[in-house]
Amino acid sequence: MHDITSVSEPTVEAGSRRIAVPWVLGLYALAGATFVVAARMAGWYGGSESRFLLLPFAAVLGGLTQLLAGMWAFEAEDTLATAMLGIWGSFWIGYGILYGLFLSGRLVEPAGPFRELGFWFIPLALVTWMGAPAARSVGLAVTFVFLAAGASIAAIANISMHGGLMMLAGWLFIIASVLAWYTATAMMFEASSGHQVWPLGRLRNWKNSPATSLHGETAATRRAG
């Protein structure tokens, strides 16, 4: 695939402050947390207590780190990154708090269908589905498609307590995490080298957009405030 335009790091002109491409940190955080939790959902490892052992990492890497990347994207005026990283970061923080409450005994985890969690996956899926057509590269778009599909199946699986669907959701999330890792790495290589190293599949309808680069980042310079 050809390189339509190169990615430069967005810079905020406020003294010497600089903002790196927020997608890189956010997608790496999403990839790491989603992969580890999804591998358990898919049945790769773990027992009844393993989800509680994952809590600190899911909440900090998947939640706090992604949310911070989303806030930096807000300052860089990157709407898509703010929405996607913000919504998934918030979800992972909520996930960590929920299972922390189960672990502490303040709440009792449902033994059967977990309809409340299932219904939370519905808006998460809807928001993520909308991120796919808004993406400016095939890499991001396909990542969001698999994330949204995983969230959609996870909603059904939790509401109906269907083990087979839960495993399918886990596999979809695993694929999404690998795609997120690939996309973040491609963006990092391009931002650091100044040219495309790994292809991302730029979408032609964004070729002539003066305000944004084709990954979803804003123009190279933005004034803070």
Disulfide bonds with the S-S distance in Angstrom:
none
